[in-house]
Amino acid sequence: MSGCGAPRVCFGHTPGGVGGSQLSSAVVDSTAPGPAIEIRGLRVRRGESLVIPDLSMTVRRGIIIGLLGPSGSGKTTLMRAMVGVQRVEAGTLMVLGMPAGTAEARARVGYVTQAASVYDDLTVDENISYFGDLTGASPGDVDDAILTVGLCDHRSRVVGSLSGGQRSRVSLASALVAKPELLVLDEPTVGLDPLLRRELWGTFRELAGGGTTLVVSSHVMDEADECDSLSLMREGRIIAHDTPDGLRERTGRTDLGAAFVELIRQTEGAQ
């Protein structure tokens, strides 16, 4: 791999994603037995609020699944449960064949929160190297992660001096450096310009092509077509789980935003 020593590919608008195709060493076995995620009867309470009353779902390996729904629908709580940082009241949640939150599972799962989880007083390189050291990544893995998110020209800058979009990319690189088999991304494109959003989705697609399973939450319906599968959430429940085209056929709507509204009407009408 050329790594960040090859600035000619940094910030290039290549088909492979933000920083060019540097993900070959991240290939994982998407044909491994069992689903990437299997949830049965999940119930989560936060304070006095029952956020997720009873949720079950299965996610196969090597795909991009979109969690779509309005703010407050339970997307972030569900993702926190997937990575093992959310206390659950009942149910089972398995990731990559292991209980969510175990040490072995966490070593194979990457998590990118809505707010960039990085150290503002460290440089880009220092941040990624730190997270790389925690997971046993090599210096080459650090270079690849920085290149993948298109920050080679900024790797020596203190993160606190970067724009919001750039800080989000540092957070993504911090998760990518360990080459996770499951990558959970909580609204990763919020606040990014349309071009960067498009390039990041190219990166997500390449990761999925290498066998990584991606769970991506969003409330932006025009990103739904980028996913292989969609789970539409409302009030802590999944009201539909299908492909984008499957949702169109099910509702008779070509616009996915309109399809979501139609599904809400159908759900409320059946209650």
Secondary structure, DSSP 8 states (H G I E B T S, - for coil): --GGG-GGGTT--BTTBSS-S--GGG---TTSSS-SEEEEEEEEEETTEEEEEEEEEEE-TT-EEEEE--TTSSHHHHHHHHHT-S--SEEEEEETTEETTSHHHHTTEEEE-SS--S-TTSBHHHHHHHHHHHHT--HHHHHHHHHHTT-GGGTTSBGGGS-HHHHHHHHHHHHHTT--SEEEEESTTTT--HHHHHHHHHHHHHHHHTT-EEEEEES-GGGGGG-SEEEEEETTEEEEEE-HHHHHHHHT-SSHHHHHHHHHHHHHHH-
